[in-house]
Amino acid sequence: MRRYRVLMSTPSRQPQRLEYFHGIETAMAEMTTTRRQRPLDDLSTCLLAATVTAAFRLVFERWIAEGTTPDRLWPEVDEAMRLVLQL
């Protein structure tokens, strides 16, 4: 977990951070298109993957900035996913 805190909290690591989340977004898009039986370039599926990934990124950034404990992370993720479902 410390590795993620360093990656997320160091401004000079922003390109690496963005690359990391882009990899997650790509994997999520691939998984979602398979599950939804749609082509990999399906706009709604790619948008869903990007939205969910952005929600995760924001939660992680807030969690790191607040310096809270690991047990606070997953309730925040759950709340973010509830908000995504309301969009």
Secondary structure, 3 states (H helix, E strand, C coil): CHHHHHHHHCHHHHHHHHHHHHHHHHHHHHHHHHHHCCCCCCHHHHHHHHHHHHHHHHHHHHHHHHCCCHHHHHHHHHHHHHHHHHC
